[in-house]
Amino acid sequence: MDQKRILKAEIIRTLQELKNSEWNEANLNFDFPPYINKGWTGMQLFSDTQGNKIRLTLFGDEKFNNTLYKAIMEFNKEENFNRITFIGSRKNLVEGSISISFEQEIVNKFEGNLPKSKRGKTLPWWENPDEVKELI
């Protein structure tokens, strides 16, 4: 899948630009709840060579975010997906693994925050032409 290769390259680029040199391993989750507007949440875990957690945030820039958005939009054309995971080592990021999955808990958490009258009735941003027009 070409989109997966592009996505991995962009994650690697962003990791290489991190100013902190203490991290050794990265376990990154990018979650895409079915928001009405584009957005993602997630958890980025970094650890040092002894396995101790290091507090870092990985927000990326506009190019990074747009690559994430375009990837999840394209993946959702084939099947339901809402999580992108990257696991890699600083020493060899190219060998890192990337996976795309669907996690029902992401949807449940999002739906749980909506008024009951709106649950199950919202259109996720990746299906809204107004939200994706600049990604196409």
MOQUIVEN-V776240 format. One record per residue. N is the residue number from 1. SS is DSSP state (2 for helix, 1 for strand, 0 for the rest). PSI is psi in radians with two decimals (* if undefined). BURIAL is + if it has 24 or more other ideal C-beta (glycine too) atoms within 12 Angstrom, else -. Layout:
BEGIN
n: {N | N}
ss: {SS | SS}
psi: {PSI | PSI}
burial: {BURIAL | BURIAL}
END
This chain:
BEGIN
n: {1 | 2 | 3 | 4 | 5 | 6 | 7 | 8 | 9 | 10 | 11 | 12 | 13 | 14 | 15 | 16 | 17 | 18 | 19 | 20 | 21 | 22 | 23 | 24 | 25 | 26 | 27 | 28 | 29 | 30 | 31 | 32 | 33 | 34 | 35 | 36 | 37 | 38 | 39 | 40 | 41 | 42 | 43 | 44 | 45 | 46 | 47 | 48 | 49 | 50 | 51 | 52 | 53 | 54 | 55 | 56 | 57 | 58 | 59 | 60 | 61 | 62 | 63 | 64 | 65 | 66 | 67 | 68 | 69 | 70 | 71 | 72 | 73 | 74 | 75 | 76 | 77 | 78 | 79 | 80 | 81 | 82 | 83 | 84 | 85 | 86 | 87 | 88 | 89 | 90 | 91 | 92 | 93 | 94 | 95 | 96 | 97 | 98 | 99 | 100 | 101 | 102 | 103 | 104 | 105 | 106 | 107 | 108 | 109 | 110 | 111 | 112 | 113 | 114 | 115 | 116 | 117 | 118 | 119 | 120 | 121 | 122 | 123 | 124 | 125 | 126 | 127 | 128 | 129 | 130 | 131 | 132 | 133 | 134 | 135 | 136}
ss: {0 | 2 | 2 | 2 | 2 | 2 | 2 | 2 | 2 | 2 | 2 | 2 | 2 | 2 | 2 | 2 | 0 | 0 | 0 | 0 | 0 | 0 | 0 | 0 | 1 | 1 | 1 | 1 | 1 | 1 | 1 | 0 | 0 | 0 | 0 | 0 | 0 | 0 | 0 | 0 | 1 | 1 | 1 | 1 | 1 | 1 | 1 | 0 | 0 | 0 | 0 | 0 | 1 | 1 | 0 | 0 | 0 | 0 | 0 | 0 | 0 | 2 | 2 | 2 | 2 | 2 | 2 | 2 | 2 | 2 | 2 | 2 | 2 | 2 | 2 | 0 | 0 | 0 | 0 | 0 | 0 | 0 | 1 | 1 | 1 | 1 | 1 | 1 | 1 | 2 | 2 | 2 | 2 | 2 | 2 | 0 | 1 | 1 | 1 | 1 | 1 | 0 | 0 | 2 | 2 | 2 | 2 | 2 | 2 | 2 | 2 | 2 | 0 | 0 | 0 | 2 | 2 | 2 | 0 | 0 | 0 | 0 | 0 | 0 | 2 | 2 | 2 | 0 | 2 | 2 | 2 | 2 | 0 | 0 | 0 | 0}
psi: {2.03 | -0.67 | -0.63 | -0.68 | -0.76 | -0.77 | -0.81 | -0.75 | -0.68 | -0.67 | -0.77 | -0.77 | -0.79 | -0.70 | -0.68 | -0.40 | -0.09 | 2.37 | -0.43 | 2.21 | 0.08 | -0.35 | 2.59 | -0.73 | 2.53 | 2.33 | 1.81 | 2.25 | 2.24 | 1.97 | 2.45 | 1.48 | 2.75 | 0.95 | 2.74 | -0.66 | 2.72 | 2.46 | 2.79 | 2.73 | -3.02 | -3.13 | 2.20 | 2.00 | 2.25 | 2.53 | 2.74 | -3.01 | -0.36 | 0.01 | 0.09 | 2.44 | 2.48 | 2.34 | 1.88 | 2.64 | 2.49 | 1.66 | -0.56 | -3.11 | -3.00 | -0.70 | -0.76 | -0.88 | -0.76 | -0.59 | -0.74 | -0.84 | -0.79 | -0.70 | -0.86 | -0.60 | -0.81 | -0.76 | -0.61 | -0.16 | -0.44 | -0.66 | 2.89 | 2.15 | 2.51 | 0.17 | 2.35 | 2.24 | 2.35 | 2.27 | 2.16 | 2.88 | 2.43 | -0.63 | -0.49 | 1.19 | -0.54 | -0.52 | -0.05 | 2.72 | 2.53 | 2.40 | 2.66 | 2.30 | 3.01 | 2.22 | 1.96 | -0.56 | -0.54 | -0.76 | -0.80 | -0.74 | -0.76 | -0.86 | -0.61 | -0.39 | -0.09 | 2.67 | 2.59 | -0.59 | -0.34 | -0.22 | 2.29 | 0.08 | 0.02 | 2.62 | 2.06 | 2.62 | -0.60 | -0.16 | 0.03 | 1.96 | -0.57 | -0.55 | -0.45 | -0.02 | -0.61 | -0.15 | -0.27 | *}
burial: {- | - | + | + | - | - | + | + | - | + | + | + | - | + | + | - | - | + | - | - | - | - | + | + | + | + | + | + | + | + | + | + | + | + | + | - | - | + | - | + | - | + | - | + | + | + | - | - | - | - | - | - | - | + | - | + | - | + | - | + | - | - | - | + | + | - | + | + | + | + | + | + | + | + | + | + | - | - | - | - | + | + | + | + | + | + | + | + | - | + | - | - | + | - | - | + | - | + | + | + | - | - | + | - | - | + | + | - | - | + | - | - | - | - | - | - | - | - | - | - | - | - | - | + | + | + | - | - | - | - | - | - | - | - | + | -}
END
